[in-house]
Amino acid sequence: MERRVPPAKREILPGVTLTVSVMGGYSIERDGDYIGWIHASFGDRWNAYVRRPGTVGDLLGRYAEEEAVRAIVTAWDAGAVISNGRRS
């Protein structure tokens, strides 16, 4: 089953916008800063990635769309623990 992302730029949380990305998901920006991205997984789930400058980013897990965005915002603010156990 192919899921297409509707072309849009929309605010999902105060100051947080989703913009269709070139990869077929959404780029997540907060107050103009690119902080992560989501792309379709299975069913109504989205893979959520927090941006980590100098890396490919960190997979946070699979969530419903709004939960994925919240996870990215939380990880960006907190500095998510990466696989080596250090904070980025």
Summary of the structure (lengths in Angstrom):
residues: 88
radius of gyration: 12.5
end to end distance: 36.0
largest distance: 37.8
contacts: 227
relative contact order: 0.17
helix: 16%
strand: 41%
